[in-house]
Protein backbone atom coordinates (compact mmCIF):
# COMPACT_ATOMS: atom_id res chain seq x y z
CA UNK A 1 0.00 0.00 0.00
CA UNK A 2 1.25 3.45 -0.87
CA UNK A 3 1.57 5.95 1.95
CA UNK A 4 -0.35 9.17 1.35
CA UNK A 5 1.30 12.56 1.30
CA UNK A 6 0.31 13.76 4.75
CA UNK A 7 0.23 17.43 3.81
CA UNK A 8 -2.43 16.73 1.19
CA UNK A 9 -4.83 15.10 3.65
CA UNK A 10 -7.40 16.95 5.69
CA UNK A 11 -7.10 16.68 9.44
CA UNK A 12 -10.00 14.22 9.52
CA UNK A 13 -8.46 12.10 6.75
CA UNK A 14 -5.09 12.07 8.50
CA UNK A 15 -6.70 11.14 11.83
CA UNK A 16 -8.48 8.23 10.13
CA UNK A 17 -5.26 7.14 8.38
CA UNK A 18 -3.36 7.19 11.68
CA UNK A 19 -6.15 5.24 13.36
CA UNK A 20 -6.01 2.56 10.67
CA UNK A 21 -2.20 2.54 10.41
CA UNK A 22 -0.83 2.75 13.96
CA UNK A 23 2.58 1.51 12.79
CA UNK A 24 3.14 4.63 10.64
CA UNK A 25 5.12 6.74 13.12
CA UNK A 26 5.72 9.56 10.61
CA UNK A 27 1.99 10.01 10.05
CA UNK A 28 1.35 9.94 13.78
CA UNK A 29 4.00 12.57 14.46
CA UNK A 30 2.65 14.79 11.67
CA UNK A 31 -0.87 14.49 13.13
CA UNK A 32 0.45 15.38 16.60
CA UNK A 33 2.17 18.47 15.22
CA UNK A 34 -1.14 19.63 13.73
CA UNK A 35 -2.97 19.09 17.02
CA UNK A 36 -0.28 20.82 19.07
CA UNK A 37 -0.29 23.87 16.79
CA UNK A 38 -4.00 24.55 17.30
CA UNK A 39 -4.72 27.34 19.75
CA UNK A 40 -6.97 26.51 22.66
CA UNK A 41 -6.51 22.76 22.42
CA UNK A 42 -5.86 21.05 25.72
CA UNK A 43 -4.90 17.40 25.99
CA UNK A 44 -5.84 15.64 29.20
CA UNK A 45 -4.64 12.23 30.27
CA UNK A 46 -7.11 11.39 33.03
CA UNK A 47 -10.76 11.95 33.87
CA UNK A 48 -9.67 14.19 36.74
CA UNK A 49 -7.62 16.44 34.42
CA UNK A 50 -10.55 16.61 32.01
CA UNK A 51 -12.99 17.54 34.77
CA UNK A 52 -10.65 20.22 36.11
CA UNK A 53 -10.16 21.72 32.64
CA UNK A 54 -13.90 21.70 32.00
CA UNK A 55 -14.62 23.45 35.32
CA UNK A 56 -11.94 26.05 34.52
CA UNK A 57 -13.42 26.80 31.09
CA UNK A 58 -16.96 27.05 32.46
CA UNK A 59 -15.77 29.47 35.15
CA UNK A 60 -14.05 31.62 32.48
CA UNK A 61 -17.30 31.83 30.49
CA UNK A 62 -19.15 33.22 33.53
CA UNK A 63 -16.73 36.15 33.85
NORBEL-V863539 format. One record per residue. N is the residue number from 1. RES is the residue in one letter. OMEGA is omega in degrees with one decimal (999 if undefined). Layout:
N:RES:OMEGA + N:RES:OMEGA
This chain:
1:X:179.4 + 2:X:177.3 + 3:X:177.8 + 4:X:172.0 + 5:X:-171.5 + 6:X:-177.8 + 7:X:179.8 + 8:X:-179.8 + 9:X:171.2 + 10:X:178.4 + 11:X:-179.8 + 12:X:178.5 + 13:X:179.9 + 14:X:178.0 + 15:X:179.4 + 16:X:177.9 + 17:X:179.7 + 18:X:179.0 + 19:X:-178.3 + 20:X:-177.5 + 21:X:-175.0 + 22:X:179.3 + 23:X:-178.0 + 24:X:-176.4 + 25:X:179.7 + 26:X:178.7 + 27:X:179.7 + 28:X:-179.9 + 29:X:177.5 + 30:X:177.9 + 31:X:177.9 + 32:X:179.8 + 33:X:176.8 + 34:X:-178.7 + 35:X:-178.2 + 36:X:-178.2 + 37:X:-178.2 + 38:X:178.5 + 39:X:175.8 + 40:X:178.9 + 41:X:177.7 + 42:X:178.0 + 43:X:176.9 + 44:X:-177.1 + 45:X:-178.0 + 46:X:175.5 + 47:X:-179.2 + 48:X:177.5 + 49:X:178.8 + 50:X:179.9 + 51:X:179.9 + 52:X:178.8 + 53:X:178.4 + 54:X:177.4 + 55:X:179.3 + 56:X:-178.9 + 57:X:177.8 + 58:X:178.7 + 59:X:179.3 + 60:X:179.3 + 61:X:-177.3 + 62:X:-177.4 + 63:X:999
